[in-house]
Amino acid sequence: MKFFFVIILALTGFTTLSQTLTQTVRGTIKDQETLEPIIGAKFELFNSDPYQATVSDYNGKFRLENVPVGKQTFVISYLGY
């Protein structure tokens, strides 16, 4: 029984070490000249697997969850810009 408990404890330790740290990226997308919010702008994590993106809301705000911690590149696009 002790041996079984030690095996379970060891396997649990390996699974906790393999967790990926993530963060939430949020902000507001505005026009540079008028400072008006841009509604429906696409905000995406570049070269992500799986693909991760979101769209800005009525106030130009966006929120992208489960982004890996570290230096990331984002692409913001909107028709006409």
C-alpha positions as CSV (number, residue, x, y, z in Angstrom):
1,M,0.0,0.0,0.0
2,K,2.9,2.4,0.8
3,F,4.4,1.7,-2.6
4,F,1.2,2.5,-4.4
5,F,0.8,5.8,-2.4
6,V,4.4,6.8,-3.3
7,I,3.8,6.2,-7.0
8,I,0.6,8.3,-7.0
9,L,2.4,11.1,-5.1
10,A,5.2,11.0,-7.6
11,L,2.9,11.1,-10.7
12,T,1.0,14.0,-9.1
13,G,4.2,16.0,-8.7
14,F,5.1,15.6,-12.4
15,T,1.7,16.8,-13.6
16,T,1.9,20.0,-11.5
17,L,5.3,20.7,-12.9
18,S,4.1,20.5,-16.4
19,Q,1.5,23.3,-16.1
20,T,1.8,26.2,-18.5
21,L,1.7,29.7,-17.0
22,T,-0.8,32.0,-18.7
23,Q,-1.9,35.5,-18.5
24,T,-4.8,37.7,-19.6
25,V,-4.2,40.6,-22.0
26,R,-6.7,43.4,-22.1
27,G,-6.9,46.9,-23.3
28,T,-8.7,49.4,-25.5
29,I,-8.3,50.0,-29.2
30,K,-8.7,53.7,-30.2
31,D,-8.2,55.7,-33.4
32,Q,-4.9,57.6,-33.1
33,E,-6.2,60.9,-34.3
34,T,-9.7,61.1,-32.9
35,L,-9.2,58.8,-29.9
36,E,-12.6,57.3,-30.6
37,P,-12.9,53.6,-29.8
38,I,-12.7,51.2,-32.7
39,I,-15.6,48.7,-32.6
40,G,-15.0,45.2,-34.0
41,A,-11.2,45.4,-34.4
42,K,-9.6,41.9,-34.4
43,F,-6.9,41.4,-31.7
44,E,-5.0,38.2,-32.2
45,L,-2.0,36.4,-30.8
46,F,0.5,35.9,-33.6
47,N,1.5,32.3,-34.5
48,S,-0.5,30.7,-31.7
49,D,-1.4,27.1,-31.7
50,P,-4.3,26.8,-31.1
51,Y,-5.4,30.1,-32.8
52,Q,-6.3,32.8,-30.2
53,A,-8.1,36.0,-31.1
54,T,-10.9,38.3,-29.9
55,V,-12.8,41.3,-31.2
56,S,-13.1,44.7,-29.5
57,D,-16.5,45.6,-28.1
58,Y,-18.7,48.8,-28.4
59,N,-16.2,50.7,-26.2
60,G,-13.1,49.4,-28.1
61,K,-12.2,47.1,-25.2
62,F,-10.8,43.6,-25.7
63,R,-9.8,40.7,-23.4
64,L,-7.7,37.7,-24.5
65,E,-7.3,34.9,-21.9
66,N,-4.8,32.0,-21.6
67,V,-1.9,33.8,-23.3
68,P,1.4,32.1,-22.5
69,V,3.5,34.2,-20.1
70,G,6.5,35.9,-21.8
71,K,7.2,38.1,-24.8
72,Q,4.4,37.8,-27.3
73,T,3.5,39.4,-30.6
74,F,-0.1,40.6,-31.3
75,V,-1.8,41.6,-34.6
76,I,-4.5,44.2,-34.5
77,S,-6.6,44.6,-37.7
78,Y,-9.6,46.5,-38.8
79,L,-11.0,47.2,-42.3
80,G,-9.8,50.6,-43.4
81,Y,-6.7,50.8,-41.2
